[in-house]
Amino acid sequence: MVVKVSIMKPRTNFDLYLEKQLKDPDFAERFKKAGEAWDVALKLASLRKASGLSQKELAKQVGTSQQQISRLESPSYEGHSLSMLRRVAEVLGATLSVEIQPNRHRKHPVVAEPKAIYGVKKKKIA
């Protein structure tokens, strides 16, 4: 007879709290975006360190300031520009890939402007 034993990590109060919070769609969306920012920040820092460069050295090669490189490596920073990310990637010997995917739960396309309402103007007869 074979008995399989699985060891589950006990759930903490934080685990329970997070599970509850993730049921709120607004919180879940913010949580997802925060994770994406962490991914970018960690990837940039990892590539820079693997290249053996300090933030200051990378900044000099990119043509920016050390503070800008620090911001790019910060998970709370949301001002990334494609041109800056391309320049950093090029210096680090990497490529940049941006992926935009449609949301599966949306039925109608979202546009930046409200739907125009057109009507026929009636002319006054003098």
Helices and strands as residue ranges (DSSP letters): H 13-21, H 25-50, H 55-62, H 66-72, H 82-91
